[in-house]
Amino acid sequence: MAQARSSSVLSERLGNVLLITINRPEVKNALNVEVLEKLKNLWDDFDDDKELKVAVLTGAGGDAFSSGADLKEIAGGKGRKRPPGIHRGMNVGKPVIAAVNGIAFGGGFETALACDIRVAARNATFAMREVRLGFMPGGGGTVRLARTAHPGRALYLLLTGKEIGAEEAHRAGIVDFISDEGKAVDEALKLAREIAQNETTSLISIKESFYHSFDNTLMDALQYESQRSRALAESAAFRKKVEKYKK
């Protein structure tokens, strides 16, 4: 796909990297049902495409990754059955990098947390503001933030709805890399291309083993890792790469 355009989502194939852009800058890239449906379809296509290895997700414009759920749509009763997108428990097997180029609030923050690696521009800001509406995160916010940030800091952010900047998010463990303002996508693509130099089967297996360890005992996680490693050792790709080490 050279570039697929719609009113709400853009996708662009850059070699073996897929760049996905939430394209609603007029509402700070708020997540409505249309956006979530299109994202779900793109994630399915990305996983099925044998040539694509890594995806980068960002928001259009220079001031927003995503402001979260489209409250106008929800208030009108149209957003009650919301698709999974990526944040509501949807499984994407290949690596996904978030390029946070501005605000990431509510569901936008949850979407960034659902990605595997987060790059934030220095002007990026993060907040889970649901508590201020008498509500709570429902797209993985409490779960993923607890597993990503320092526990006390994570709970503080959830209980207050406080907004924090990229530097503080980095210190809390939420952000992995910081870029200059306007350069988050460039930095994310650089990381994506570095990762994409490796075999897709290895990338998927490593990601699965990594997340499997979160929900299992140490011994179960080690056994799972060993099983995936043995399977890769039998692959043609691995045998071809080690062949050159023969005397």
Rosetta silent file (secondary structure, phi, psi, omega in degrees, C-alpha in Angstrom):
SEQUENCE: MAQARSSSVLSERLGNVLLITINRPEVKNALNVEVLEKLKNLWDDFDDDKELKVAVLTGAGGDAFSSGADLKEIAGGKGRKRPPGIHRGMNVGKPVIAAVNGIAFGGGFETALACDIRVAARNATFAMREVRLGFMPGGGGTVRLARTAHPGRALYLLLTGKEIGAEEAHRAGIVDFISDEGKAVDEALKLAREIAQNETTSLISIKESFYHSFDNTLMDALQYESQRSRALAESAAFRKKVEKYKK
SCORE:     score description
SCORE:     0.000 S_00000001
   1 L     0.000  114.068  178.513    0.000    0.000    0.000 S_00000001
   2 L   -67.228  -58.368  171.443    1.659    3.210   -1.094 S_00000001
   3 E  -159.938  126.445  178.301   -0.793    5.370    0.828 S_00000001
   4 E  -107.113  124.285 -176.064   -4.394    4.690    1.781 S_00000001
   5 E  -111.121  146.082  172.348   -6.406    7.793    2.614 S_00000001
   6 L  -147.511  178.774  179.521   -9.647    8.247    4.449 S_00000001
   7 L   -72.290  -17.619 -172.084  -11.294   11.064    6.319 S_00000001
   8 L  -127.065  -17.368 -178.186  -10.011    9.804    9.632 S_00000001
   9 E  -141.677  139.471  172.594   -6.943    7.599    9.175 S_00000001
  10 E  -116.017  145.654  172.856   -3.901    7.657    6.904 S_00000001
  11 E  -137.035  139.042 -178.278   -1.584    4.724    6.293 S_00000001
  12 E  -139.220  129.393  178.681    1.679    4.746    4.417 S_00000001
  13 E   -89.717  120.365  179.646    3.990    1.883    3.604 S_00000001
  14 E  -117.726   83.209 -173.016    7.656    2.813    3.996 S_00000001
  15 L    66.552 -122.318  179.506    9.475   -0.311    2.899 S_00000001
  16 L   -99.079   18.452  175.912    8.769   -2.916    5.573 S_00000001
  17 E  -115.849  136.452  177.929    7.494   -0.300    8.058 S_00000001
  18 E  -106.935  122.325  176.107    3.864    0.843    8.190 S_00000001
  19 E   -99.883  120.288  179.994    3.156    4.425    9.285 S_00000001
  20 E  -114.745  130.816 -177.789   -0.394    4.922   10.584 S_00000001
  21 E  -125.747  121.510  171.530   -1.713    8.413   11.329 S_00000001
  22 E   -70.894  122.517 -166.068   -4.925    9.269   13.158 S_00000001
  23 L  -118.416   63.622  173.786   -6.180   12.089   10.961 S_00000001
  24 L  -132.366   57.949 -174.365   -8.666   14.234   12.865 S_00000001
  25 H   -60.682  -25.219 -178.589   -6.532   17.256   13.772 S_00000001
  26 H   -66.757  -19.710  176.586   -9.586   19.510   14.002 S_00000001
  27 H  -125.334   33.725  178.193  -10.634   17.606   17.159 S_00000001
  28 L    55.865   35.510  177.194   -7.133   16.771   18.410 S_00000001
  29 L    58.416   39.655  177.184   -7.369   13.322   16.783 S_00000001
  30 L   -60.787  146.945 -175.246  -10.203   12.201   19.044 S_00000001
  31 E   -92.284  102.079  172.918  -11.075    8.522   18.767 S_00000001
  32 L   -99.296  179.190 -176.982  -14.537    8.030   17.331 S_00000001
  33 H   -60.714  -39.529 -179.906  -16.083    4.761   16.178 S_00000001
  34 H   -60.310  -46.274  179.942  -14.918    5.319   12.588 S_00000001
  35 H   -61.173  -46.903 -177.342  -11.292    5.763   13.658 S_00000001
  36 H   -64.294  -38.088  177.126  -11.345    2.690   15.875 S_00000001
  37 H   -64.299  -43.533 -179.851  -12.906    0.544   13.154 S_00000001
  38 H   -67.239  -39.502  177.214  -10.291    1.652   10.644 S_00000001
  39 H   -62.790  -43.822  179.058   -7.468    1.082   13.120 S_00000001
  40 H   -57.497  -45.600 -179.959   -8.724   -2.421   13.878 S_00000001
  41 H   -64.706  -39.305  178.933   -8.748   -3.269   10.175 S_00000001
  42 H   -65.604  -40.108  178.212   -5.271   -1.792    9.688 S_00000001
  43 H   -64.327  -40.686  177.530   -3.839   -3.826   12.583 S_00000001
  44 H   -61.746  -45.635 -179.985   -5.339   -7.001   11.116 S_00000001
  45 H   -64.855  -39.921  179.456   -3.885   -6.201    7.692 S_00000001
  46 H   -60.736  -46.584  179.617   -0.516   -5.304    9.220 S_00000001
  47 H   -64.722  -33.966 -176.666   -0.249   -8.621   11.046 S_00000001
  48 H   -81.169  -20.998 -176.139   -1.255  -10.564    7.923 S_00000001
  49 L   -76.218  118.463 -175.465    1.142   -8.758    5.561 S_00000001
  50 L   -71.504  -19.170 -178.169    4.266  -10.887    5.191 S_00000001
  51 L   -90.312  -27.242 -179.089    6.440   -7.960    4.084 S_00000001
  52 L   -81.341  138.510 -176.496    5.606   -5.528    6.893 S_00000001
  53 L  -118.948  -35.637 -175.744    7.577   -5.937   10.129 S_00000001
  54 E  -138.882  145.464  175.286    7.007   -2.884   12.335 S_00000001
  55 E  -118.148  146.952  172.474    4.280   -0.237   12.621 S_00000001
  56 E  -118.931  130.006 -179.595    4.507    3.363   13.829 S_00000001
  57 E  -114.743  131.851  178.431    1.339    5.055   15.106 S_00000001
  58 E  -146.569 -177.032  177.880    0.996    8.836   15.407 S_00000001
  59 E  -119.862  149.466 -179.411   -1.505   11.681   15.173 S_00000001
  60 L   -71.988  151.683 -178.892   -1.917   14.311   12.465 S_00000001
  61 L    84.668  172.342 -175.726   -0.812   17.859   13.159 S_00000001
  62 L  -100.942    5.830 -173.432    1.896   19.004   15.508 S_00000001
  63 L  -127.303    4.276 -178.749    0.003   19.251   18.778 S_00000001
  64 E  -152.867  129.211  164.121   -1.880   15.999   19.363 S_00000001
  65 E   -77.428  -60.546  170.568   -1.327   12.262   19.316 S_00000001
  66 E  -166.962  134.860  178.756   -4.935   11.791   20.430 S_00000001
  67 L   -81.809   -0.268  177.772   -7.142   13.646   22.896 S_00000001
  68 L   103.562 -159.219 -177.165   -8.969   10.397   23.682 S_00000001
  69 E   -60.850  144.783  177.435  -12.550    9.316   23.181 S_00000001
  70 L   -76.107   97.240 -174.227  -14.794   11.562   21.130 S_00000001
  71 H   -67.085  -28.642  177.223  -17.013   12.833   23.960 S_00000001
  72 H   -65.116  -41.088  178.000  -19.394   14.533   21.537 S_00000001
  73 H   -66.105  -43.584 -179.914  -20.074   11.193   19.877 S_00000001
  74 H   -64.217  -42.747  179.788  -20.489    9.464   23.245 S_00000001
  75 H   -62.077  -29.580  178.757  -22.812   12.201   24.529 S_00000001
  76 L   -84.212    0.630  176.816  -24.940   11.682   21.431 S_00000001
  77 L    80.591   11.450 -176.642  -25.239    7.983   22.195 S_00000001
  78 L   -93.341  -12.297 -172.650  -23.351    6.883   19.082 S_00000001
  79 L  -110.237   25.826 -175.331  -20.207    5.548   20.725 S_00000001
  80 L   -72.412  -37.625  177.543  -21.521    2.941   23.117 S_00000001
  81 L  -103.764   90.230 -173.907  -20.258   -0.072   21.175 S_00000001
  82 L   -97.378  131.693  179.059  -16.701    0.942   20.493 S_00000001
  83 L   -63.484  164.247 -176.035  -14.360   -1.340   18.483 S_00000001
  84 L   -70.470  -24.678 -177.721  -11.124   -2.510   20.107 S_00000001
  85 L    58.276 -109.278  169.445   -8.762   -0.370   18.004 S_00000001
  86 L  -133.125  -26.002 -170.708   -5.558   -1.414   19.756 S_00000001
  87 L   -80.467  -23.260 -175.199   -6.105   -0.273   23.317 S_00000001
  88 L   -95.281   51.598  172.231   -9.097   -2.410   24.275 S_00000001
  89 L    83.639    9.669  178.209   -7.356   -5.769   24.418 S_00000001
  90 L   -76.446  134.655 -177.823   -6.680   -6.246   20.706 S_00000001
  91 L   -95.035  123.370  173.335   -3.612   -8.377   20.071 S_00000001
  92 L  -116.132  119.648 -171.778   -1.091   -7.209   17.464 S_00000001
  93 L   -74.481  -31.050 -178.196    1.686   -9.742   17.025 S_00000001
  94 L   -90.302  161.743 -178.334    4.310   -7.518   15.418 S_00000001
  95 L   -65.394  141.548  178.099    6.052   -4.587   17.139 S_00000001
  96 E  -129.888  131.359 -179.759    4.227   -1.240   17.283 S_00000001
  97 E  -114.593  130.118  174.861    5.858    2.085   18.166 S_00000001
  98 E   -90.790  129.242  173.548    3.887    5.136   19.318 S_00000001
  99 E  -107.871   96.120 -173.819    5.176    8.509   18.106 S_00000001
 100 E   -89.859  106.400 -171.676    3.537   10.913   20.562 S_00000001
 101 L  -103.435    9.868 -178.817    3.793   14.348   18.999 S_00000001
 102 L  -178.561 -138.128 -177.715    1.525   16.287   21.362 S_00000001
 103 E   -71.988  142.820  173.058   -1.270   15.578   23.830 S_00000001
 104 E  -135.313   92.552 -175.455   -2.147   11.979   24.697 S_00000001
 105 E  -112.748  148.594  173.250   -5.188   12.103   26.958 S_00000001
 106 L    52.259 -121.179  179.798   -7.613    9.406   28.072 S_00000001
 107 H   -62.673  -24.684  174.715   -8.056    6.871   25.292 S_00000001
 108 H   -69.218  -40.265  175.070   -5.153    8.488   23.449 S_00000001
 109 H   -64.251  -43.994  178.783   -2.900    7.790   26.431 S_00000001
 110 H   -61.325  -38.542  178.692   -4.291    4.241   26.578 S_00000001
 111 H   -64.941  -41.833  176.606   -3.533    3.784   22.875 S_00000001
 112 H   -62.866  -40.330  178.854    0.067    4.903   23.404 S_00000001
 113 H   -65.890  -28.907 -179.949    0.361    2.483   26.341 S_00000001
 114 H   -74.403  -17.153  174.286   -0.943   -0.343   24.133 S_00000001
 115 L   -76.248  162.912 -174.243    2.011    0.178   21.797 S_00000001
 116 L   -84.060  -32.891 -179.675    5.235   -1.648   22.607 S_00000001
 117 E  -135.351  140.718 -178.336    7.621    1.321   22.555 S_00000001
 118 E  -121.268  123.643  172.386    6.796    4.993   23.106 S_00000001
 119 E  -109.069  130.744 -179.667    8.657    7.938   21.598 S_00000001
 120 E  -126.404  135.343  171.116    7.524   11.370   22.790 S_00000001
 121 E   -69.944  158.126 -175.905    8.374   14.822   21.533 S_00000001
 122 L   -64.136  -20.937  178.243    9.447   17.256   24.238 S_00000001
 123 L   -91.827    3.580 -178.974    6.117   19.086   23.930 S_00000001
 124 L   -70.734  147.311  176.278    4.072   15.902   24.459 S_00000001
 125 E  -135.723  149.487 -174.742    1.744   15.711   27.454 S_00000001
 126 E  -129.693  142.197  175.001   -0.060   12.765   29.029 S_00000001
 127 E  -163.442  143.283  168.317   -3.133   12.476   31.256 S_00000001
 128 L  -107.777   93.591 -170.657   -5.849   10.031   32.295 S_00000001
 129 L   -95.211    8.400 -176.643   -8.587   12.563   33.014 S_00000001
 130 H   -57.743  -36.815 -177.548  -11.501   10.145   33.318 S_00000001
 131 H   -59.482  -28.829 -179.313  -11.625   10.500   37.111 S_00000001
 132 H   -74.615  -11.819  175.333  -12.528   14.173   36.686 S_00000001
 133 H  -101.900    9.816 -175.549  -15.677   13.103   34.835 S_00000001
 134 L    70.483   29.745 -174.107  -16.699   10.707   37.597 S_00000001
 135 L  -128.410 -169.111  173.761  -15.540    7.887   35.364 S_00000001
 136 L  -150.625  159.026  177.053  -12.489    5.637   35.025 S_00000001
 137 L   -59.617  139.410 -179.697  -10.300    4.368   32.180 S_00000001
 138 L  -129.225    8.297 -179.384  -11.903    1.471   30.340 S_00000001
 139 L  -117.409   33.772  177.915   -9.462    0.833   27.500 S_00000001
 140 L    97.613    3.541 -174.791   -6.589   -0.661   29.456 S_00000001
 141 H   -61.633  -50.297 -178.786   -5.505    2.501   31.257 S_00000001
 142 H   -67.728  -35.650 -176.170   -5.436    1.205   34.822 S_00000001
 143 H   -74.008  -51.942 -174.464   -3.947   -2.133   33.762 S_00000001
 144 H   -74.183  -34.433  178.357   -1.233   -0.976   31.368 S_00000001
 145 H   -66.095  -36.577  177.532   -0.206    2.087   33.332 S_00000001
 146 H   -64.000  -29.423 -178.289    0.292   -0.111   36.392 S_00000001
 147 H   -91.695   -9.092 -175.793    2.591   -2.352   34.359 S_00000001
 148 H  -107.607  -48.427 -176.564    4.484    0.497   32.710 S_00000001
 149 L   -92.688  167.916  172.317    4.978    3.271   35.262 S_00000001
 150 L   -60.524  133.817 -169.735    6.236    3.148   38.825 S_00000001
 151 H   -51.962  -49.698 -178.744    3.223    1.853   40.827 S_00000001
 152 H   -63.908  -40.893  178.161    2.720    4.806   43.137 S_00000001
 153 H   -65.778  -40.623  178.515    3.144    7.321   40.350 S_00000001
 154 H   -59.643  -47.762 -178.196    0.747    5.358   38.120 S_00000001
 155 H   -66.414  -38.085  177.405   -1.971    5.319   40.764 S_00000001
 156 H   -59.463  -45.235 -179.766   -1.436    9.005   41.530 S_00000001
 157 H   -64.189  -39.105  179.827   -1.941    9.902   37.865 S_00000001
 158 H   -69.034  -37.112 -175.889   -5.080    7.753   37.657 S_00000001
 159 H   -81.152  -19.581 -178.081   -6.582    9.155   40.881 S_00000001
 160 H  -109.183  -24.995 -173.141   -5.916   12.813   40.092 S_00000001
 161 L    72.586   16.816 -176.486   -6.139   13.062   36.307 S_00000001
 162 L   -63.898  143.764  176.858   -2.981   15.162   36.462 S_00000001
 163 L   -92.731  133.587  177.569   -1.284   16.146   33.218 S_00000001
 164 E  -127.424  154.800  179.877    2.447   15.458   32.912 S_00000001
 165 E   -89.316  178.814 -174.932    5.031   16.337   30.285 S_00000001
 166 H   -62.959  -41.028 -177.717    7.371   14.112   28.316 S_00000001
 167 H   -64.029  -45.214  178.544   10.312   14.485   30.692 S_00000001
 168 H   -65.838  -38.614  177.702    8.266   13.497   33.748 S_00000001
 169 H   -63.509  -35.573  177.425    6.680   10.643   31.779 S_00000001
 170 H   -66.638  -43.395  178.772   10.164    9.452   30.874 S_00000001
 171 H   -64.479  -30.603 -179.607   11.271    9.493   34.524 S_00000001
 172 L   -80.953   -8.005 -179.585    8.130    7.536   35.457 S_00000001
 173 L    91.378    5.194 -177.729    8.911    4.828   32.888 S_00000001
 174 L   -80.330  -40.730 -179.429    5.987    5.701   30.608 S_00000001
 175 L  -103.434  136.954 -177.651    8.069    7.121   27.750 S_00000001
 176 L   -95.933  -35.496 -178.908   11.041    5.202   26.378 S_00000001
 177 E  -138.272  143.788  177.214   12.625    7.795   24.062 S_00000001
 178 E  -116.303  136.530  177.967   12.359   11.582   23.841 S_00000001
 179 E  -118.435  168.891  171.018   12.772   13.543   20.619 S_00000001
 180 L   -65.911  158.903  178.936   12.911   17.215   19.754 S_00000001
 181 L   -57.862  132.992  179.693    9.581   18.897   19.102 S_00000001
 182 L    82.356    2.079 -175.851    8.213   17.844   15.718 S_00000001
 183 L  -116.550   10.054 -176.684   10.638   14.914   15.442 S_00000001
 184 H   -62.065  -42.162 -179.516    8.762   12.089   17.208 S_00000001
 185 H   -66.167  -42.786  179.273    7.790   10.364   13.971 S_00000001
 186 H   -59.447  -44.421  179.983   11.330   10.642   12.588 S_00000001
 187 H   -66.499  -41.544  179.697   12.758    9.089   15.763 S_00000001
 188 H   -63.914  -40.863  178.581   10.089    6.360   15.810 S_00000001
 189 H   -66.274  -36.274  176.293   10.769    5.489   12.165 S_00000001
 190 H   -60.623  -45.914  177.823   14.487    5.320   12.903 S_00000001
 191 H   -64.272  -41.840 -178.708   13.806    2.798   15.687 S_00000001
 192 H   -61.105  -43.039 -179.571   11.348    0.905   13.484 S_00000001
 193 H   -67.826  -34.177  176.570   13.884    0.506   10.686 S_00000001
 194 H   -64.146  -44.370  178.346   16.492   -0.694   13.164 S_00000001
 195 H   -65.929  -40.377 -174.071   14.089   -3.342   14.468 S_00000001
 196 L   -69.818   -4.878  174.714   12.926   -4.272   10.961 S_00000001
 197 L   -69.805  -14.261 -174.950   16.415   -5.428    9.997 S_00000001
 198 L  -100.902  166.624 -176.441   15.594   -8.659   11.830 S_00000001
 199 L   -67.463  138.171 -179.759   13.432  -11.654   10.910 S_00000001
 200 H   -58.508  -41.152 -178.853    9.679  -11.248   11.408 S_00000001
 201 H   -61.954  -37.463  177.552    9.393  -14.635   13.114 S_00000001
 202 H   -67.610  -42.736 -179.218   12.005  -13.596   15.672 S_00000001
 203 H   -60.650  -45.453 -178.737   10.288  -10.263   16.332 S_00000001
 204 H   -65.830  -43.892 -178.151    6.914  -11.918   16.911 S_00000001
 205 H   -64.676  -42.405  178.679    8.350  -14.657   19.123 S_00000001
 206 H   -63.636  -44.516  179.754   10.313  -12.212   21.272 S_00000001
 207 H   -62.432  -43.933 -179.787    7.275   -9.962   21.720 S_00000001
 208 H   -63.986  -42.648  179.488    5.039  -12.899   22.649 S_00000001
 209 H   -65.541  -39.224  179.435    7.569  -14.273   25.136 S_00000001
 210 H   -59.147  -51.239 -177.613    8.067  -10.817   26.653 S_00000001
 211 H   -75.665  -27.816  177.251    4.358  -10.258   27.344 S_00000001
 212 H   -60.847  -32.934 -177.652    3.754  -13.886   28.313 S_00000001
 213 H   -67.717  -20.417 -178.843    6.100  -13.338   31.257 S_00000001
 214 H   -68.238  -31.358 -168.372    3.766  -10.676   32.697 S_00000001
 215 H  -111.643   10.157 -175.488    0.960  -13.124   33.406 S_00000001
 216 L  -136.708  165.654  176.873    2.780  -16.284   34.428 S_00000001
 217 L   -67.102  163.339  179.051    5.162  -17.611   37.027 S_00000001
 218 H   -56.688  -45.589 -177.253    8.883  -17.358   36.392 S_00000001
 219 H   -66.262  -40.715  177.382    9.137  -21.079   35.618 S_00000001
 220 H   -63.321  -41.754 -179.577    6.172  -21.012   33.233 S_00000001
 221 H   -65.299  -40.496  178.560    7.607  -17.959   31.463 S_00000001
 222 H   -65.903  -37.913  178.487   11.017  -19.595   31.120 S_00000001
 223 H   -66.052  -42.049  179.033    9.450  -22.750   29.723 S_00000001
 224 H   -63.108  -44.147  178.208    7.458  -20.735   27.189 S_00000001
 225 H   -59.061  -42.929 -179.660   10.591  -18.827   26.167 S_00000001
 226 H   -63.409  -40.140  178.857   12.460  -22.112   25.706 S_00000001
 227 H   -63.022  -44.773 -179.929    9.683  -23.514   23.519 S_00000001
 228 H   -67.102  -38.200  179.155    9.671  -20.466   21.256 S_00000001
 229 H   -64.035  -43.186  179.503   13.464  -20.470   21.073 S_00000001
 230 H   -63.477  -39.227  179.283   13.575  -24.152   20.066 S_00000001
 231 H   -63.044  -41.053  178.439   10.992  -23.546   17.362 S_00000001
 232 H   -67.466  -32.640 -179.915   13.076  -20.725   15.895 S_00000001
 233 H   -63.788  -22.395  179.059   16.193  -22.919   16.026 S_00000001
 234 L   -90.698   -3.694 -174.898   14.484  -25.257   13.544 S_00000001
 235 L   -76.694  152.035  178.870   13.602  -22.465   11.126 S_00000001
 236 H   -65.293  -35.330 -178.860   15.216  -22.121    7.724 S_00000001
 237 H   -62.779  -43.941  179.846   16.001  -18.458    8.398 S_00000001
 238 H   -66.031  -45.738 -177.984   18.035  -19.289   11.506 S_00000001
 239 H   -61.826  -36.783  179.503   19.876  -22.170    9.837 S_00000001
 240 H   -66.031  -39.652 -177.685   20.772  -19.957    6.883 S_00000001
 241 H   -72.807  -32.141 -179.119   22.183  -17.237    9.125 S_00000001
 242 H   -86.442  -11.677 -178.861   24.330  -19.584   11.239 S_00000001
 243 H   -58.183  -35.196 -175.681   25.613  -21.460    8.203 S_00000001
 244 L   -69.259  -13.281  179.447   28.237  -18.770    7.641 S_00000001
 245 L   -86.319   -4.198  178.214   29.822  -19.561   11.015 S_00000001
 246 L   -69.388  142.412  179.501   30.818  -23.042    9.926 S_00000001
 247 L   -70.810    0.000    0.000   34.540  -23.549    9.555 S_00000001
